[in-house]
């Protein structure tokens, strides 16, 4: 056992001597330099991209009108189908006219009677006036008594009153005729404008009008249309300044359908800011000749806020997102890459505007960023690869 222990000890010593000898000899080779990474780069340049803000919006009719029955009666005829496109003045519904024709005939008869009483009242007044004028010199000369002349003047006053009553009766009768004519006209319900009808709420033969079914339908104007949207109140000063300089235009895209787009112009702005959302409701007007947009359509509203001058532009492929920040790889003068945090202010299709972090003239990596590390040596990808 002692001999075996001596042999093990000798082997350990020999191994230690060999390691020491190596460490005291030629130093080990350094690890190989990292390989150059092939990338594609561009030189960042300034531009003036268009600034467009997008908001969710809701299409609304410029003129929604409730079609109502203004007189009571049986709904006689529905002249157009539900959901039809109609023109201004087109006949929509007819209410039974017979009671209102009878009322009009009666009112006209009362008017005729009232008008017949006017000539007699006028003749009586003229006669009374002549008697007064004829006897005025006589009372002044004493040929007739003052009492007799007072009686003549009283008759004149009575004749004036009778004529006034007769004229008032004519006015009242004419007013009744006008009311009867209006009520008769209300039996024919026409479209106040061109638009699209909805669903009729009453059937033919049903009583409609005050005390019954008043609202028969709704007519909405489809061209032009509104789109209503609500930008943040913090954006209002910018939009207001642009509106003060001229028209502010927008693109209205039909919700979920990219190829249905309309040009709009901003117009109405609410006079209050919503206390619950801190937004301000705005409205833009756009043409809708083909009726593609209907009231209540969800839309995307892209508001053109003008160009942003002097922004450094890079392709969006150069951006590397980490949590809430964006970074780009910039190639230094010695050919190595460094990671730089940037502030993105605007996006324009496949380009991004950078406000801070890089300047015009910087060489930025746009392809091949996956293998890059801080200090990596880069080489430009050959053309066509």
C-alpha positions as a Markdown table, in Angstrom:
| # | Residue | x | y | z |
|---|---|---|---|---|
| 1 | Unk | 0.0 | 0.0 | 0.0 |
| 2 | Unk | 2.8 | 2.4 | 0.8 |
| 3 | Unk | 4.4 | 1.6 | -2.5 |
| 4 | Unk | 1.2 | 2.3 | -4.4 |
| 5 | Unk | 0.7 | 5.6 | -2.6 |
| 6 | Unk | 4.2 | 6.6 | -3.6 |
| 7 | Unk | 3.5 | 5.8 | -7.3 |
| 8 | Unk | 0.3 | 8.0 | -7.3 |
| 9 | Unk | 2.1 | 10.9 | -5.7 |
| 10 | Unk | 4.8 | 10.7 | -8.3 |
| 11 | Unk | 2.2 | 10.7 | -11.1 |
| 12 | Unk | 0.5 | 13.8 | -9.7 |
| 13 | Unk | 3.8 | 15.6 | -9.4 |
| 14 | Unk | 4.7 | 14.8 | -13.0 |
| 15 | Unk | 1.4 | 16.1 | -14.2 |
| 16 | Unk | 1.9 | 19.4 | -12.3 |
| 17 | Unk | 5.4 | 19.8 | -13.7 |
| 18 | Unk | 4.1 | 19.3 | -17.2 |
| 19 | Unk | 1.3 | 22.0 | -16.7 |
| 20 | Unk | 3.8 | 24.4 | -15.2 |
| 21 | Unk | 6.2 | 23.8 | -18.1 |
| 22 | Unk | 3.5 | 24.6 | -20.6 |
| 23 | Unk | 2.4 | 27.8 | -18.8 |
| 24 | Unk | 6.0 | 29.0 | -18.8 |
| 25 | Unk | 6.4 | 28.4 | -22.5 |
| 26 | Unk | 4.8 | 29.9 | -25.6 |
| 27 | Unk | 1.4 | 31.7 | -24.8 |
| 28 | Unk | -1.8 | 30.1 | -26.2 |
| 29 | Unk | -3.3 | 31.4 | -29.4 |
| 30 | Unk | -5.8 | 34.2 | -29.2 |
| 31 | Unk | -9.4 | 33.4 | -30.3 |
| 32 | Unk | -10.2 | 34.1 | -33.9 |
| 33 | Unk | -11.5 | 37.6 | -34.8 |
| 34 | Unk | -15.3 | 37.6 | -35.4 |
| 35 | Unk | -16.3 | 37.2 | -39.0 |
| 36 | Unk | -17.6 | 40.2 | -40.9 |
| 37 | Unk | -21.4 | 40.3 | -41.0 |
| 38 | Unk | -22.9 | 41.1 | -44.4 |
| 39 | Unk | -25.6 | 43.8 | -44.2 |
| 40 | Unk | -27.3 | 46.2 | -46.5 |
| 41 | Unk | -27.2 | 49.9 | -45.6 |
| 42 | Unk | -28.6 | 53.2 | -46.7 |
| 43 | Unk | -27.6 | 56.8 | -45.9 |
| 44 | Unk | -30.2 | 58.6 | -43.8 |
| 45 | Unk | -31.5 | 61.7 | -45.5 |
| 46 | Unk | -33.9 | 64.5 | -44.5 |
| 47 | Unk | -37.4 | 64.7 | -46.0 |
| 48 | Unk | -40.8 | 66.4 | -45.7 |
| 49 | Unk | -43.2 | 63.5 | -45.1 |
| 50 | Unk | -47.0 | 64.0 | -45.0 |
| 51 | Unk | -48.4 | 63.9 | -41.5 |
| 52 | Unk | -51.6 | 61.9 | -41.4 |
| 53 | Unk | -53.4 | 61.0 | -38.2 |
| 54 | Unk | -56.0 | 58.2 | -38.2 |
| 55 | Unk | -59.1 | 58.2 | -36.1 |
| 56 | Unk | -62.1 | 55.8 | -35.9 |
| 57 | Unk | -65.2 | 57.5 | -37.2 |
| 58 | Unk | -68.9 | 57.0 | -37.8 |
| 59 | Unk | -70.8 | 58.0 | -41.0 |
| 60 | Unk | -73.9 | 60.1 | -40.5 |
| 61 | Unk | -76.5 | 61.5 | -42.8 |
| 62 | Unk | -76.3 | 65.2 | -43.5 |
| 63 | Unk | -80.1 | 65.4 | -43.3 |
| 64 | Unk | -82.1 | 62.6 | -41.6 |
| 65 | Unk | -85.8 | 63.3 | -41.7 |
| 66 | Unk | -88.7 | 61.6 | -39.9 |
| 67 | Unk | -91.7 | 61.1 | -42.2 |
| 68 | Unk | -94.7 | 61.8 | -40.1 |
| 69 | Unk | -98.5 | 61.7 | -40.4 |
| 70 | Unk | -99.7 | 65.2 | -39.5 |
| 71 | Unk | -103.4 | 64.4 | -39.7 |
| 72 | Unk | -105.3 | 61.4 | -38.3 |
| 73 | Unk | -106.9 | 59.0 | -40.7 |
| 74 | Unk | -106.7 | 55.6 | -42.3 |
| 75 | Unk | -103.4 | 55.0 | -44.3 |
| 76 | Unk | -104.9 | 54.6 | -47.7 |
| 77 | Unk | -101.9 | 53.8 | -49.9 |
| 78 | Unk | -98.1 | 53.3 | -49.7 |
| 79 | Unk | -96.8 | 54.4 | -53.0 |
| 80 | Unk | -93.1 | 53.3 | -52.8 |
| 81 | Unk | -91.5 | 50.2 | -51.4 |
| 82 | Unk | -89.6 | 50.2 | -48.1 |
| 83 | Unk | -85.9 | 51.0 | -48.6 |
| 84 | Unk | -86.5 | 52.7 | -52.0 |
| 85 | Unk | -84.5 | 55.6 | -53.2 |
| 86 | Unk | -86.8 | 58.6 | -53.8 |
| 87 | Unk | -86.6 | 62.0 | -55.3 |
| 88 | Unk | -87.7 | 65.3 | -53.7 |
| 89 | Unk | -91.5 | 65.7 | -54.0 |
| 90 | Unk | -92.2 | 62.1 | -54.8 |
| 91 | Unk | -95.4 | 60.8 | -53.3 |
| 92 | Unk | -94.8 | 58.4 | -50.5 |
| 93 | Unk | -98.1 | 57.8 | -48.7 |
| 94 | Unk | -101.8 | 58.8 | -49.0 |
| 95 | Unk | -104.1 | 59.1 | -46.0 |
| 96 | Unk | -107.9 | 58.8 | -46.6 |
| 97 | Unk | -108.8 | 62.2 | -48.0 |
| 98 | Unk | -112.6 | 62.0 | -47.9 |
| 99 | Unk | -113.2 | 63.5 | -44.5 |
| 100 | Unk | -110.8 | 66.4 | -45.2 |
| 101 | Unk | -112.4 | 67.1 | -48.6 |
| 102 | Unk | -115.7 | 67.3 | -46.8 |
| 103 | Unk | -114.3 | 69.7 | -44.2 |
| 104 | Unk | -112.9 | 71.9 | -46.9 |
| 105 | Unk | -116.2 | 72.1 | -48.7 |
| 106 | Unk | -117.9 | 73.0 | -45.5 |
| 107 | Unk | -115.3 | 75.7 | -44.7 |
| 108 | Unk | -115.8 | 77.2 | -48.2 |
| 109 | Unk | -119.5 | 77.3 | -47.7 |
| 110 | Unk | -119.1 | 79.2 | -44.4 |
| 111 | Unk | -116.8 | 81.6 | -46.2 |
| 112 | Unk | -119.3 | 82.2 | -48.9 |
| 113 | Unk | -122.0 | 83.0 | -46.3 |
| 114 | Unk | -119.6 | 85.4 | -44.5 |
| 115 | Unk | -118.7 | 87.1 | -47.7 |
| 116 | Unk | -122.4 | 87.6 | -48.6 |
| 117 | Unk | -123.0 | 89.5 | -45.4 |
| 118 | Unk | -120.3 | 92.1 | -46.1 |
| 119 | Unk | -122.1 | 94.0 | -48.9 |
| 120 | Unk | -125.2 | 94.5 | -46.8 |
| 121 | Unk | -123.1 | 95.7 | -43.8 |
| 122 | Unk | -121.2 | 98.0 | -46.1 |
| 123 | Unk | -124.3 | 99.4 | -47.6 |
| 124 | Unk | -125.9 | 100.0 | -44.2 |
| 125 | Unk | -122.7 | 101.8 | -43.0 |
| 126 | Unk | -122.6 | 104.0 | -46.1 |
| 127 | Unk | -126.3 | 104.9 | -45.6 |
| 128 | Unk | -125.7 | 105.8 | -42.0 |
| 129 | Unk | -122.7 | 107.9 | -42.9 |
| 130 | Unk | -124.7 | 109.8 | -45.6 |
| 131 | Unk | -127.4 | 110.6 | -43.0 |
| 132 | Unk | -124.9 | 112.0 | -40.6 |
| 133 | Unk | -123.3 | 114.2 | -43.2 |
| 134 | Unk | -126.7 | 115.4 | -44.6 |
| 135 | Unk | -127.9 | 116.4 | -41.1 |
| 136 | Unk | -124.7 | 117.9 | -39.8 |
| 137 | Unk | -125.5 | 121.4 | -41.2 |
| 138 | Unk | -129.1 | 121.2 | -39.9 |
| 139 | Unk | -128.1 | 120.6 | -36.4 |
| 140 | Unk | -125.6 | 123.4 | -36.6 |
| 141 | Unk | -128.4 | 125.8 | -37.8 |
| 142 | Unk | -130.8 | 124.5 | -35.2 |
| 143 | Unk | -133.2 | 123.0 | -37.8 |
| 144 | Unk | -133.0 | 119.6 | -36.0 |
| 145 | Unk | -132.3 | 118.9 | -32.4 |
| 146 | Unk | -129.0 | 117.7 | -31.1 |
| 147 | Unk | -130.7 | 114.6 | -29.7 |
| 148 | Unk | -131.9 | 113.6 | -33.2 |
| 149 | Unk | -128.4 | 114.1 | -34.6 |
| 150 | Unk | -126.8 | 112.0 | -31.8 |
| 151 | Unk | -129.2 | 109.2 | -32.8 |
| 152 | Unk | -127.9 | 109.4 | -36.4 |
| 153 | Unk | -124.3 | 109.2 | -35.2 |
| 154 | Unk | -125.2 | 106.2 | -33.0 |
| 155 | Unk | -126.6 | 104.4 | -36.0 |
| 156 | Unk | -123.4 | 105.1 | -37.9 |
| 157 | Unk | -121.3 | 103.6 | -35.1 |
| 158 | Unk | -123.6 | 100.6 | -35.1 |
| 159 | Unk | -123.2 | 100.2 | -38.8 |
| 160 | Unk | -119.4 | 100.4 | -38.4 |
| 161 | Unk | -119.5 | 97.7 | -35.8 |
| 162 | Unk | -121.7 | 95.5 | -38.0 |
| 163 | Unk | -119.3 | 95.9 | -41.0 |
| 164 | Unk | -116.3 | 95.1 | -38.8 |
| 165 | Unk | -118.0 | 92.0 | -37.6 |
| 166 | Unk | -118.8 | 91.0 | -41.1 |
| 167 | Unk | -115.2 | 91.5 | -42.2 |
| 168 | Unk | -114.0 | 89.6 | -39.2 |
| 169 | Unk | -116.3 | 86.7 | -40.1 |
| 170 | Unk | -114.8 | 86.6 | -43.6 |
| 171 | Unk | -111.3 | 86.6 | -42.2 |
| 172 | Unk | -112.2 | 83.7 | -39.8 |
| 173 | Unk | -113.9 | 81.8 | -42.5 |
| 174 | Unk | -110.9 | 82.2 | -44.8 |
| 175 | Unk | -108.6 | 81.0 | -42.0 |
| 176 | Unk | -110.8 | 77.9 | -41.7 |
| 177 | Unk | -110.6 | 77.3 | -45.4 |
| 178 | Unk | -106.8 | 77.5 | -45.2 |
| 179 | Unk | -106.7 | 75.0 | -42.3 |
| 180 | Unk | -109.0 | 72.7 | -44.2 |
| 181 | Unk | -106.8 | 73.0 | -47.3 |
| 182 | Unk | -103.7 | 72.3 | -45.2 |
| 183 | Unk | -105.2 | 69.3 | -43.6 |
| 184 | Unk | -106.2 | 68.0 | -47.0 |
| 185 | Unk | -102.7 | 68.5 | -48.3 |
| 186 | Unk | -101.3 | 66.6 | -45.3 |
| 187 | Unk | -103.1 | 63.5 | -46.6 |
| 188 | Unk | -100.6 | 63.3 | -49.4 |
| 189 | Unk | -97.1 | 62.8 | -47.8 |
| 190 | Unk | -94.3 | 63.5 | -50.2 |
| 191 | Unk | -90.5 | 63.3 | -49.9 |
| 192 | Unk | -89.0 | 66.6 | -48.7 |
| 193 | Unk | -85.7 | 65.7 | -50.4 |
| 194 | Unk | -83.9 | 63.0 | -52.3 |
| 195 | Unk | -82.8 | 60.1 | -50.2 |
| 196 | Unk | -83.2 | 56.6 | -49.0 |
| 197 | Unk | -86.3 | 55.3 | -47.2 |
| 198 | Unk | -86.3 | 52.9 | -44.3 |
| 199 | Unk | -89.0 | 50.5 | -43.0 |
| 200 | Unk | -92.6 | 51.7 | -42.9 |
| 201 | Unk | -94.1 | 51.4 | -39.3 |
| 202 | Unk | -97.8 | 51.2 | -40.4 |
| 203 | Unk | -99.8 | 49.1 | -42.8 |
| 204 | Unk | -102.4 | 50.2 | -45.3 |
| 205 | Unk | -105.8 | 50.5 | -43.6 |
| 206 | Unk | -104.3 | 51.3 | -40.2 |
| 207 | Unk | -105.1 | 54.5 | -38.4 |
| 208 | Unk | -102.2 | 56.9 | -38.4 |
| 209 | Unk | -101.6 | 60.5 | -37.2 |
| 210 | Unk | -101.9 | 62.3 | -33.9 |
| 211 | Unk | -103.2 | 59.9 | -31.3 |
| 212 | Unk | -102.1 | 56.9 | -33.4 |
| 213 | Unk | -98.9 | 56.0 | -35.3 |
| 214 | Unk | -97.3 | 59.3 | -36.1 |
| 215 | Unk | -93.8 | 58.3 | -37.4 |
| 216 | Unk | -94.3 | 56.4 | -40.7 |
| 217 | Unk | -90.7 | 56.1 | -41.9 |
| 218 | Unk | -87.3 | 57.8 | -41.9 |
| 219 | Unk | -85.7 | 59.3 | -45.0 |
| 220 | Unk | -81.9 | 59.9 | -45.0 |
| 221 | Unk | -79.9 | 61.9 | -47.4 |
| 222 | Unk | -76.9 | 59.9 | -48.6 |
| 223 | Unk | -75.0 | 62.5 | -50.8 |
| 224 | Unk | -73.2 | 64.3 | -49.3 |
| 225 | Unk | -72.5 | 62.5 | -46.0 |
| 226 | Unk | -70.9 | 63.3 | -42.7 |
| 227 | Unk | -68.2 | 61.4 | -40.9 |
| 228 | Unk | -67.9 | 62.1 | -37.2 |
| 229 | Unk | -64.7 | 61.5 | -35.2 |
| 230 | Unk | -63.1 | 62.6 | -32.0 |
| 231 | Unk | -59.4 | 63.5 | -31.9 |
| 232 | Unk | -57.8 | 64.2 | -28.5 |
| 233 | Unk | -58.2 | 67.7 | -27.2 |
| 234 | Unk | -54.4 | 68.1 | -27.1 |
| 235 | Unk | -54.5 | 67.8 | -31.0 |
| 236 | Unk | -57.1 | 70.5 | -31.4 |
| 237 | Unk | -54.7 | 73.5 | -31.4 |
| 238 | Unk | -52.8 | 72.0 | -34.3 |
| 239 | Unk | -56.0 | 71.1 | -36.3 |
| 240 | Unk | -57.5 | 74.5 | -35.5 |
| 241 | Unk | -54.3 | 76.3 | -36.7 |
| 242 | Unk | -54.5 | 74.4 | -40.0 |
| 243 | Unk | -58.2 | 75.1 | -40.5 |
| 244 | Unk | -57.5 | 78.8 | -40.0 |
| 245 | Unk | -55.1 | 78.7 | -43.0 |
| 246 | Unk | -57.5 | 76.9 | -45.3 |
| 247 | Unk | -59.2 | 73.6 | -46.0 |
| 248 | Unk | -58.1 | 70.6 | -44.0 |
| 249 | Unk | -58.7 | 67.4 | -46.0 |
| 250 | Unk | -59.1 | 63.8 | -44.9 |
| 251 | Unk | -59.5 | 60.3 | -46.4 |
| 252 | Unk | -62.6 | 58.4 | -45.2 |
| 253 | Unk | -62.1 | 54.6 | -45.6 |
| 254 | Unk | -65.1 | 52.2 | -45.3 |
| 255 | Unk | -64.5 | 50.1 | -42.2 |
| 256 | Unk | -62.8 | 46.8 | -43.3 |
| 257 | Unk | -62.9 | 47.6 | -47.0 |
| 258 | Unk | -59.7 | 49.2 | -48.2 |
| 259 | Unk | -60.8 | 50.1 | -51.7 |
| 260 | Unk | -63.9 | 52.2 | -50.7 |
| 261 | Unk | -62.3 | 55.5 | -49.9 |
| 262 | Unk | -63.8 | 59.1 | -50.1 |
| 263 | Unk | -62.2 | 62.5 | -50.0 |
| 264 | Unk | -63.5 | 64.7 | -47.2 |
| 265 | Unk | -63.2 | 68.3 | -45.9 |
| 266 | Unk | -63.2 | 69.1 | -42.2 |
| 267 | Unk | -66.0 | 71.4 | -41.1 |
| 268 | Unk | -68.0 | 71.4 | -37.9 |
| 269 | Unk | -66.3 | 71.2 | -34.6 |
| 270 | Unk | -68.1 | 70.8 | -31.3 |
| 271 | Unk | -68.0 | 73.7 | -28.9 |
| 272 | Unk | -67.2 | 71.5 | -25.9 |
| 273 | Unk | -64.6 | 69.0 | -25.0 |
| 274 | Unk | -65.9 | 65.7 | -23.6 |
| 275 | Unk | -65.1 | 65.7 | -19.9 |
| 276 | Unk | -65.0 | 61.8 | -19.7 |
| 277 | Unk | -62.7 | 61.2 | -22.7 |
| 278 | Unk | -60.9 | 64.6 | -23.2 |
| 279 | Unk | -61.8 | 64.4 | -26.9 |
| 280 | Unk | -63.5 | 66.9 | -29.2 |
| 281 | Unk | -66.1 | 65.8 | -31.8 |
| 282 | Unk | -65.4 | 66.9 | -35.3 |
| 283 | Unk | -67.2 | 66.4 | -38.6 |
| 284 | Unk | -66.0 | 66.1 | -42.2 |
| 285 | Unk | -68.2 | 66.2 | -45.3 |
| 286 | Unk | -67.6 | 63.9 | -48.3 |
| 287 | Unk | -69.4 | 63.0 | -51.5 |
| 288 | Unk | -71.3 | 59.7 | -51.6 |
| 289 | Unk | -72.9 | 59.6 | -55.0 |
| 290 | Unk | -72.9 | 55.8 | -55.3 |
| 291 | Unk | -74.4 | 55.4 | -51.8 |
| 292 | Unk | -71.6 | 53.1 | -50.6 |
| 293 | Unk | -71.6 | 54.7 | -47.2 |
| 294 | Unk | -74.7 | 54.5 | -45.0 |
| 295 | Unk | -75.4 | 56.2 | -41.7 |
| 296 | Unk | -73.8 | 54.3 | -38.9 |
| 297 | Unk | -71.0 | 52.9 | -41.1 |
| 298 | Unk | -67.7 | 52.5 | -39.1 |
| 299 | Unk | -64.9 | 54.3 | -40.9 |
| 300 | Unk | -61.2 | 55.1 | -40.6 |
| 301 | Unk | -60.6 | 58.9 | -40.9 |
| 302 | Unk | -57.1 | 59.9 | -42.0 |
| 303 | Unk | -56.7 | 63.6 | -41.4 |
| 304 | Unk | -54.0 | 65.3 | -43.5 |
| 305 | Unk | -52.1 | 67.6 | -41.1 |
| 306 | Unk | -49.6 | 68.8 | -43.7 |
| 307 | Unk | -45.9 | 68.1 | -44.2 |
| 308 | Unk | -43.3 | 67.8 | -41.5 |
| 309 | Unk | -40.1 | 69.6 | -42.8 |
| 310 | Unk | -36.6 | 68.5 | -41.9 |
| 311 | Unk | -37.2 | 65.0 | -40.6 |
| 312 | Unk | -34.6 | 62.3 | -41.0 |
| 313 | Unk | -36.2 | 59.5 | -42.9 |
| 314 | Unk | -35.2 | 55.8 | -42.8 |
| 315 | Unk | -36.9 | 52.6 | -44.1 |
| 316 | Unk | -39.1 | 51.0 | -41.4 |
| 317 | Unk | -37.0 | 47.8 | -41.9 |
| 318 | Unk | -34.2 | 49.6 | -40.1 |
| 319 | Unk | -36.2 | 49.9 | -36.9 |
| 320 | Unk | -35.7 | 47.4 | -34.1 |
| 321 | Unk | -38.4 | 47.4 | -31.4 |
| 322 | Unk | -37.5 | 46.6 | -27.8 |
| 323 | Unk | -40.4 | 47.0 | -25.4 |
| 324 | Unk | -41.6 | 50.6 | -25.9 |
| 325 | Unk | -38.4 | 51.9 | -27.6 |
| 326 | Unk | -37.0 | 51.8 | -31.1 |
| 327 | Unk | -33.4 | 51.3 | -32.1 |
| 328 | Unk | -31.4 | 51.4 | -35.3 |
| 329 | Unk | -27.9 | 50.0 | -36.1 |
| 330 | Unk | -25.6 | 52.7 | -37.3 |
| 331 | Unk | -22.3 | 52.0 | -39.0 |
| 332 | Unk | -19.4 | 54.0 | -37.6 |
| 333 | Unk | -16.4 | 55.3 | -39.6 |
| 334 | Unk | -14.3 | 52.2 | -38.6 |
| 335 | Unk | -16.9 | 49.9 | -40.1 |
| 336 | Unk | -18.4 | 48.6 | -36.9 |
| 337 | Unk | -22.0 | 48.7 | -35.9 |
| 338 | Unk | -23.4 | 50.5 | -32.9 |
| 339 | Unk | -27.0 | 50.3 | -31.5 |
| 340 | Unk | -28.7 | 53.7 | -31.2 |
| 341 | Unk | -32.0 | 54.5 | -29.6 |
| 342 | Unk | -34.2 | 56.8 | -31.8 |
| 343 | Unk | -37.4 | 58.7 | -31.4 |
| 344 | Unk | -40.0 | 57.9 | -34.2 |
| 345 | Unk | -42.3 | 60.9 | -34.9 |
| 346 | Unk | -44.1 | 59.8 | -38.0 |
| 347 | Unk | -44.6 | 56.8 | -40.3 |
| 348 | Unk | -45.3 | 57.2 | -44.0 |
| 349 | Unk | -46.0 | 53.9 | -45.7 |
| 350 | Unk | -42.6 | 52.0 | -45.6 |
| 351 | Unk | -40.6 | 54.9 | -44.1 |
| 352 | Unk | -40.2 | 56.3 | -40.6 |
| 353 | Unk | -39.3 | 59.9 | -39.5 |
| 354 | Unk | -36.7 | 60.1 | -36.8 |
| 355 | Unk | -36.6 | 63.1 | -34.5 |
| 356 | Unk | -33.7 | 62.2 | -32.3 |
| 357 | Unk | -30.8 | 59.7 | -32.3 |
| 358 | Unk | -29.4 | 60.0 | -35.8 |
| 359 | Unk | -28.7 | 62.7 | -38.3 |
| 360 | Unk | -28.8 | 63.0 | -42.1 |
| 361 | Unk | -25.7 | 61.4 | -43.5 |
| 362 | Unk | -25.5 | 58.5 | -41.0 |
| 363 | Unk | -25.2 | 55.1 | -42.6 |
| 364 | Unk | -28.0 | 52.9 | -41.2 |
| 365 | Unk | -28.4 | 49.1 | -41.5 |
| 366 | Unk | -31.6 | 48.2 | -43.2 |
| 367 | Unk | -31.2 | 44.4 | -43.7 |
| 368 | Unk | -29.2 | 41.8 | -41.8 |
| 369 | Unk | -29.7 | 43.2 | -38.3 |
| 370 | Unk | -30.5 | 39.9 | -36.7 |
| 371 | Unk | -26.8 | 38.8 | -36.2 |
| 372 | Unk | -25.5 | 42.2 | -35.3 |
| 373 | Unk | -23.9 | 42.9 | -31.9 |
| 374 | Unk | -22.4 | 46.0 | -30.5 |
| 375 | Unk | -19.0 | 46.5 | -32.2 |
| 376 | Unk | -19.7 | 43.9 | -35.0 |
| 377 | Unk | -17.7 | 44.4 | -38.1 |
| 378 | Unk | -20.0 | 44.9 | -41.1 |
| 379 | Unk | -19.5 | 44.6 | -44.8 |
| 380 | Unk | -21.9 | 45.9 | -47.5 |
| 381 | Unk | -23.9 | 43.2 | -49.3 |
| 382 | Unk | -23.0 | 43.0 | -53.0 |
| 383 | Unk | -25.5 | 44.3 | -55.5 |
| 384 | Unk | -28.0 | 41.7 | -56.7 |
| 385 | Unk | -27.7 | 39.5 | -53.5 |
